[in-house]
Amino acid sequence: MNNIKARPWTFLTYHGRVLVYLVKHPQATCREIAQEAGVTERAIQKVIHDLIADGYIIRRKVGRGNKYQIHPELPMRHNMEREHAVGDLIRALG
């Protein structure tokens, strides 16, 4: 018998989770997102960098913090989901 404990899987990647979280909390810090997601701040910084680089979010400085704006009209990235915009995911998750 295998002694390796299987990691629980989820339906969304961290990129999807961060995107949905930023819609509800556009001024969240990386620390807040990391605590909510259960990963390191560095991991969240990379996810945010990816989302910015591909145009899914825009980061604007507001005082000492940031405010994020989502581009919900952009298509999802995987070939099986490209016919859907990220806004469809955001609306589905409420």
Summary of the structure (lengths in Angstrom):
residues: 94
radius of gyration: 14.8
end to end distance: 41.4
largest distance: 56.1
contacts: 211
relative contact order: 0.15
helix: 43%
strand: 15%
